[in-house]
Amino acid sequence: MTVAGRIDPRLRARRAAVRRAEGRRRLRFVVVGAAILGLIFAGWAALRSPLLDLDHIEVHGLGPSRLAEVSQVVGPVRGTPLKDVDSALIEADLEALPWVLDAAVEKSWPGTVRVEVVERTAVARLTGPDGPGAVVDAVGAVIAEGGDRYRELPMISLESSAQPGQVEPEALPGLKLIEVLPDDLAAWVEAVTYRPGASERARGLVGFDLVGEAEADLGEPTLLADKVQALRTVINGIDLTCVRTIDVAVADFPTVRRDPGCAARAGIERP
C-alpha cells in the first residue's frame, strides 16, 4: 500500500478544505483589490467629468467697471476640472493687477469658484509732463492713470516715472501731508508740493500751492499735523490780500510775506 493510500480520509478532507479556504481568501483579495482600483478610477474619472468642471465664477467686492478685468484673469480656467484649478495662481494673477490690494479664491464643489477682491483706494493724483499723470494709493502704489474720474482727488505736484503696479517713493511725503489735511484747509489747496532733498539722506521739502498764487512752506515732512494747524490759524486770522508765502516750517513761529507791489497798491503795510 502506498503512502497516499495510508492517509486517513479525514486528514485528506481537512487538507482539501484548507486549500479551498485559501483559494476563497485569494479570490476575496482579488475582488477587493479590483473594487478599490475601480473606485479609484471612478473617482479620478468623476473628478475629470464635465459634471465637475468649473462652470460658475462668483466675484465679490467689485463694481461692474472692474468685473471685466477680473474675468480676463479667471475666465480662461472656465471648463477646467475643478480639481485642477490652481487657487493660489489665480490669486497671484489678480494681485498683479495694479488696483488690487488683496484677492482670495475659494473652490466650491461641484463647479464654482468664489473670488473676493479688495481694491486699493485712490488717494491722490501726481502731475504728468504730457498727460493726466498717475493715481496713487496711501502707500504710493500707482494704481491707474489719472482721468476725469479722479479729478476730485488732491494733486501732488510731482512728475512720476513709476508704472502701474510700482511704488513712487517720492509721493510718500505728500501723501502724509494729505492724511492730516482738514477739509476746511483743503478748500484753500490747489496742489501739494514736494522738492526732493539735495542728497539721499535729505528729507526734502513739502508745501502747498494755495488759491490765489500763494504758497505755504512746511519745510521738512516732520510734525506735519502741527504745521498744518499753524497754517490753518494763519489763514483764518489775517487779511490774505497780496499774501505770497506763508512759512510754517517752524510751527510756533509762522511768517507771512506779501508781494511788495501788490501791498503798496492795496495800501497794506508789510508784512
The 8 nearest C-alpha neighbors of each residue, nearest first, counted from 0:
[[1, 4, 2, 5, 3, 6, 7, 8],
 [2, 0, 4, 3, 5, 6, 7, 8],
 [1, 3, 5, 4, 6, 0, 7, 11],
 [4, 2, 1, 5, 6, 0, 7, 11],
 [3, 5, 1, 2, 6, 0, 7, 8],
 [4, 6, 2, 3, 7, 1, 0, 8],
 [7, 5, 3, 4, 8, 2, 11, 10],
 [6, 8, 10, 9, 5, 11, 4, 12],
 [9, 7, 11, 10, 12, 6, 13, 5],
 [8, 10, 12, 7, 11, 13, 6, 14],
 [11, 9, 13, 7, 12, 8, 14, 6],
 [12, 10, 8, 14, 13, 9, 15, 7],
 [11, 13, 9, 15, 10, 14, 8, 16],
 [14, 12, 10, 16, 11, 15, 9, 17],
 [15, 13, 17, 11, 16, 12, 10, 18],
 [14, 16, 12, 18, 13, 17, 19, 11],
 [15, 17, 13, 19, 14, 18, 20, 12],
 [18, 16, 20, 14, 19, 15, 21, 13],
 [19, 17, 21, 15, 20, 16, 22, 14],
 [18, 20, 22, 16, 17, 21, 15, 23],
 [21, 19, 23, 17, 22, 18, 16, 24],
 [22, 20, 24, 18, 23, 19, 17, 25],
 [21, 23, 19, 25, 20, 24, 26, 18],
 [22, 24, 26, 20, 21, 25, 27, 19],
 [25, 23, 27, 21, 26, 22, 28, 20],
 [26, 24, 28, 22, 27, 23, 21, 29],
 [25, 27, 23, 29, 24, 28, 30, 22],
 [26, 28, 30, 24, 29, 25, 31, 23],
 [29, 27, 25, 31, 26, 30, 32, 24],
 [28, 30, 26, 32, 27, 31, 33, 25],
 [29, 31, 27, 33, 32, 28, 26, 34],
 [32, 30, 34, 28, 33, 29, 27, 35],
 [33, 31, 35, 29, 34, 30, 28, 36],
 [32, 34, 36, 30, 31, 35, 37, 29],
 [33, 35, 37, 31, 32, 36, 38, 30],
 [36, 34, 38, 32, 37, 33, 39, 31],
 [37, 35, 39, 33, 38, 34, 40, 32],
 [36, 38, 34, 40, 35, 39, 41, 33],
 [37, 39, 41, 35, 40, 36, 42, 34],
 [40, 38, 36, 42, 37, 41, 43, 35],
 [39, 41, 43, 37, 42, 38, 44, 36],
 [40, 42, 38, 44, 39, 43, 45, 37],
 [43, 41, 45, 39, 44, 40, 38, 46],
 [42, 44, 40, 46, 45, 41, 39, 47],
 [43, 45, 41, 47, 42, 46, 48, 40],
 [44, 46, 48, 42, 47, 43, 41, 51],
 [47, 45, 43, 44, 48, 51, 42, 82],
 [48, 46, 44, 45, 80, 43, 49, 51],
 [47, 49, 45, 50, 46, 51, 44, 52],
 [50, 48, 52, 51, 47, 80, 78, 45],
 [49, 51, 48, 52, 109, 110, 45, 47],
 [52, 50, 109, 110, 49, 48, 46, 80],
 [53, 51, 80, 49, 78, 81, 79, 110],
 [52, 54, 110, 78, 77, 81, 79, 111],
 [53, 55, 110, 52, 77, 111, 78, 56],
 [54, 56, 111, 53, 110, 112, 57, 77],
 [57, 55, 112, 111, 113, 58, 54, 114],
 [58, 56, 113, 114, 112, 55, 59, 111],
 [59, 57, 114, 115, 113, 56, 60, 61],
 [60, 58, 115, 61, 114, 116, 57, 113],
 [59, 61, 116, 115, 117, 58, 62, 118],
 [62, 60, 59, 65, 63, 66, 116, 58],
 [61, 63, 64, 65, 66, 60, 59, 58],
 [64, 62, 66, 65, 61, 67, 68, 60],
 [63, 65, 62, 66, 67, 61, 68, 69],
 [66, 64, 63, 67, 68, 62, 61, 69],
 [65, 67, 69, 63, 68, 64, 70, 61],
 [66, 68, 70, 69, 65, 71, 64, 63],
 [69, 67, 71, 70, 66, 65, 72, 64],
 [68, 70, 66, 72, 71, 67, 73, 65],
 [69, 71, 74, 67, 73, 72, 68, 66],
 [70, 72, 68, 69, 74, 73, 67, 75],
 [71, 73, 69, 70, 74, 93, 92, 68],
 [74, 72, 70, 75, 71, 76, 69, 89],
 [73, 75, 70, 71, 76, 77, 72, 69],
 [76, 74, 77, 73, 72, 71, 70, 78],
 [77, 75, 79, 74, 73, 78, 84, 53],
 [76, 78, 53, 75, 79, 74, 54, 73],
 [79, 77, 53, 52, 54, 76, 80, 49],
 [78, 80, 52, 76, 77, 53, 81, 83],
 [81, 79, 52, 82, 47, 83, 51, 53],
 [80, 82, 53, 84, 52, 83, 79, 51],
 [81, 83, 80, 84, 46, 47, 51, 79],
 [84, 82, 81, 80, 85, 79, 47, 46],
 [83, 85, 81, 82, 86, 79, 80, 76],
 [86, 84, 88, 87, 83, 89, 82, 90],
 [85, 87, 89, 88, 104, 84, 90, 105],
 [88, 86, 90, 89, 85, 91, 104, 103],
 [87, 89, 91, 85, 90, 86, 92, 93],
 [88, 90, 92, 86, 91, 87, 93, 85],
 [91, 89, 87, 93, 88, 102, 92, 103],
 [90, 92, 88, 94, 89, 93, 87, 95],
 [93, 91, 89, 95, 90, 94, 88, 72],
 [94, 92, 90, 95, 91, 96, 89, 102],
 [95, 93, 91, 96, 99, 92, 101, 90],
 [94, 96, 92, 93, 97, 91, 99, 164],
 [95, 97, 94, 93, 99, 98, 164, 92],
 [98, 96, 164, 142, 163, 99, 95, 141],
 [97, 99, 142, 119, 96, 118, 100, 143],
 [100, 98, 118, 94, 96, 119, 97, 101],
 [101, 99, 119, 118, 117, 94, 98, 102],
 [100, 102, 117, 99, 116, 94, 103, 118],
 [103, 101, 116, 90, 115, 94, 117, 93],
 [102, 104, 115, 114, 90, 116, 105, 101],
 [105, 103, 114, 86, 113, 90, 115, 102],
 [106, 104, 113, 112, 107, 114, 103, 86],
 [107, 105, 112, 111, 113, 108, 104, 81],
 [106, 108, 111, 112, 109, 110, 105, 113],
 [109, 107, 110, 111, 106, 51, 81, 112],
 [108, 110, 51, 107, 111, 50, 52, 81],
 [109, 111, 53, 108, 54, 51, 52, 81],
 [112, 110, 55, 107, 53, 56, 106, 54],
 [111, 113, 106, 56, 105, 107, 57, 55],
 [114, 112, 57, 105, 104, 56, 58, 106],
 [113, 115, 104, 58, 103, 57, 59, 116],
 [116, 114, 59, 103, 102, 58, 60, 104],
 [115, 117, 102, 60, 101, 118, 114, 59],
 [118, 116, 101, 100, 99, 102, 60, 119],
 [119, 117, 99, 100, 98, 120, 116, 101],
 [118, 120, 100, 98, 99, 136, 121, 117],
 [121, 119, 136, 122, 118, 137, 98, 135],
 [120, 122, 136, 135, 123, 134, 119, 137],
 [121, 123, 136, 137, 135, 120, 152, 124],
 [124, 122, 153, 152, 135, 154, 134, 121],
 [125, 123, 134, 154, 133, 155, 153, 152],
 [124, 126, 155, 133, 132, 157, 154, 156],
 [125, 127, 132, 158, 156, 157, 124, 155],
 [126, 128, 132, 158, 130, 129, 131, 125],
 [129, 127, 130, 158, 126, 132, 131, 159],
 [130, 128, 127, 131, 132, 126, 158, 133],
 [129, 131, 127, 132, 128, 126, 145, 144],
 [130, 132, 145, 127, 146, 144, 126, 133],
 [133, 131, 127, 126, 145, 125, 130, 144],
 [132, 134, 144, 145, 125, 124, 143, 141],
 [133, 135, 124, 143, 145, 141, 144, 142],
 [136, 134, 141, 139, 140, 142, 123, 121],
 [135, 137, 121, 122, 139, 120, 140, 138],
 [136, 138, 139, 122, 174, 135, 120, 121],
 [139, 137, 136, 140, 171, 166, 135, 174],
 [138, 140, 135, 166, 167, 136, 137, 170],
 [141, 139, 166, 135, 136, 165, 138, 142],
 [142, 140, 135, 163, 164, 134, 165, 143],
 [141, 143, 98, 97, 163, 135, 134, 140],
 [144, 142, 134, 141, 163, 133, 145, 98],
 [143, 145, 133, 134, 132, 146, 131, 142],
 [144, 146, 131, 133, 132, 134, 149, 143],
 [145, 147, 148, 149, 131, 150, 144, 132],
 [146, 148, 150, 149, 145, 151, 131, 152],
 [147, 149, 146, 150, 151, 145, 152, 144],
 [150, 148, 147, 151, 146, 152, 145, 124],
 [149, 151, 147, 152, 148, 146, 145, 153],
 [152, 150, 149, 153, 148, 147, 154, 123],
 [153, 151, 123, 150, 149, 124, 154, 122],
 [154, 152, 123, 124, 151, 190, 155, 122],
 [153, 155, 190, 124, 123, 125, 191, 156],
 [156, 154, 191, 125, 190, 157, 192, 124],
 [155, 157, 192, 126, 191, 125, 190, 154],
 [156, 158, 126, 125, 155, 159, 193, 192],
 [159, 157, 127, 126, 125, 128, 156, 160],
 [160, 158, 161, 157, 125, 167, 127, 133],
 [159, 161, 162, 158, 167, 127, 133, 132],
 [162, 160, 159, 167, 165, 166, 163, 141],
 [161, 163, 165, 164, 160, 141, 166, 133],
 [164, 162, 141, 142, 165, 97, 143, 161],
 [163, 165, 97, 141, 142, 162, 140, 166],
 [164, 166, 162, 163, 140, 161, 141, 167],
 [167, 165, 140, 139, 141, 168, 161, 164],
 [166, 168, 139, 169, 170, 161, 140, 165],
 [169, 167, 170, 171, 166, 139, 138, 172],
 [168, 170, 171, 167, 172, 195, 157, 193],
 [171, 169, 168, 173, 167, 139, 172, 174],
 [170, 172, 174, 173, 169, 168, 139, 175],
 [173, 171, 175, 174, 170, 220, 176, 169],
 [172, 174, 176, 175, 171, 170, 191, 177],
 [175, 173, 171, 177, 176, 172, 170, 178],
 [176, 174, 178, 172, 173, 177, 171, 179],
 [175, 177, 173, 174, 178, 179, 180, 172],
 [178, 176, 174, 180, 175, 179, 173, 153],
 [177, 179, 175, 176, 180, 174, 181, 137],
 [178, 180, 177, 176, 224, 181, 175, 223],
 [179, 181, 177, 178, 185, 176, 182, 184],
 [182, 180, 184, 183, 185, 179, 178, 177],
 [181, 183, 185, 184, 180, 186, 187, 179],
 [182, 184, 185, 186, 181, 187, 180, 231],
 [185, 183, 186, 182, 187, 181, 231, 180],
 [184, 186, 182, 188, 187, 183, 181, 180],
 [185, 187, 184, 183, 188, 182, 189, 210],
 [188, 186, 185, 210, 184, 209, 189, 183],
 [189, 187, 209, 185, 186, 190, 208, 210],
 [188, 190, 209, 208, 210, 187, 154, 191],
 [191, 189, 154, 208, 155, 188, 207, 156],
 [190, 192, 155, 207, 156, 206, 154, 173],
 [193, 191, 156, 206, 207, 205, 155, 190],
 [194, 192, 205, 204, 195, 173, 206, 156],
 [193, 195, 204, 203, 196, 205, 192, 157],
 [196, 194, 203, 193, 204, 197, 202, 169],
 [197, 195, 203, 201, 198, 202, 194, 199],
 [196, 198, 201, 195, 199, 203, 200, 202],
 [199, 197, 201, 200, 196, 195, 202, 203],
 [198, 200, 201, 196, 197, 202, 195, 203],
 [199, 201, 198, 202, 196, 197, 203, 195],
 [202, 200, 196, 198, 199, 203, 197, 195],
 [203, 201, 196, 219, 200, 204, 220, 195],
 [202, 204, 196, 195, 194, 201, 219, 205],
 [205, 203, 219, 218, 194, 193, 220, 195],
 [206, 204, 193, 192, 217, 218, 220, 219],
 [205, 207, 216, 192, 217, 215, 191, 193],
 [208, 206, 191, 215, 192, 214, 190, 209],
 [207, 209, 214, 190, 189, 188, 213, 191],
 [210, 208, 188, 213, 214, 189, 187, 207],
 [209, 211, 187, 212, 189, 188, 213, 208],
 [210, 212, 213, 209, 243, 242, 241, 208],
 [213, 211, 210, 209, 243, 214, 208, 242],
 [212, 214, 243, 209, 211, 244, 242, 208],
 [213, 215, 208, 244, 209, 207, 243, 245],
 [214, 216, 245, 207, 206, 244, 246, 217],
 [215, 217, 206, 246, 218, 247, 248, 245],
 [218, 216, 248, 206, 247, 205, 215, 226],
 [219, 217, 248, 204, 216, 205, 220, 206],
 [218, 220, 204, 221, 203, 202, 205, 217],
 [221, 219, 172, 205, 223, 204, 218, 222],
 [220, 222, 223, 219, 218, 224, 226, 217],
 [223, 221, 225, 224, 226, 220, 250, 219],
 [222, 224, 226, 221, 225, 227, 220, 176],
 [223, 225, 227, 226, 222, 179, 228, 180],
 [226, 224, 228, 223, 227, 222, 250, 229],
 [227, 225, 250, 229, 223, 228, 224, 247],
 [226, 228, 230, 224, 229, 225, 223, 231],
 [227, 229, 231, 225, 226, 230, 224, 232],
 [230, 228, 226, 232, 231, 227, 250, 225],
 [231, 229, 227, 233, 232, 228, 234, 226],
 [230, 232, 228, 234, 229, 233, 227, 235],
 [231, 233, 229, 235, 230, 234, 236, 228],
 [234, 232, 236, 230, 231, 235, 237, 229],
 [235, 233, 231, 236, 232, 237, 230, 239],
 [234, 236, 232, 233, 231, 237, 238, 230],
 [235, 237, 233, 234, 232, 238, 231, 239],
 [238, 236, 239, 234, 233, 235, 232, 240],
 [237, 239, 240, 236, 234, 242, 235, 241],
 [238, 240, 242, 237, 241, 234, 257, 243],
 [239, 241, 242, 238, 262, 257, 265, 267],
 [240, 242, 257, 258, 261, 262, 243, 239],
 [243, 241, 257, 239, 240, 256, 244, 213],
 [242, 244, 213, 257, 256, 214, 258, 241],
 [245, 243, 214, 256, 213, 215, 255, 242],
 [246, 244, 255, 215, 254, 216, 214, 247],
 [245, 247, 216, 254, 253, 248, 215, 244],
 [248, 246, 253, 250, 249, 217, 226, 216],
 [249, 247, 217, 218, 246, 250, 216, 226],
 [250, 248, 247, 252, 251, 253, 226, 246],
 [249, 251, 226, 247, 252, 229, 248, 253],
 [252, 250, 249, 253, 229, 247, 226, 225],
 [253, 251, 249, 250, 254, 247, 248, 246],
 [254, 252, 247, 246, 250, 251, 249, 255],
 [255, 253, 246, 245, 252, 247, 256, 244],
 [254, 256, 245, 244, 270, 246, 257, 253],
 [257, 255, 244, 270, 243, 242, 245, 254],
 [258, 256, 242, 243, 241, 270, 259, 262],
 [257, 259, 261, 241, 260, 262, 243, 242],
 [260, 258, 262, 261, 257, 263, 269, 241],
 [259, 261, 263, 262, 258, 264, 265, 241],
 [262, 260, 264, 258, 263, 259, 241, 265],
 [261, 263, 267, 265, 259, 260, 264, 241],
 [264, 262, 266, 260, 265, 261, 259, 267],
 [265, 263, 261, 262, 266, 260, 267, 259],
 [264, 266, 262, 263, 267, 261, 240, 241],
 [267, 265, 263, 264, 262, 268, 261, 269],
 [268, 266, 262, 265, 263, 269, 264, 270],
 [267, 269, 270, 266, 262, 263, 265, 259],
 [270, 268, 267, 257, 262, 259, 256, 263],
 [269, 256, 257, 255, 268, 267, 254, 242]]
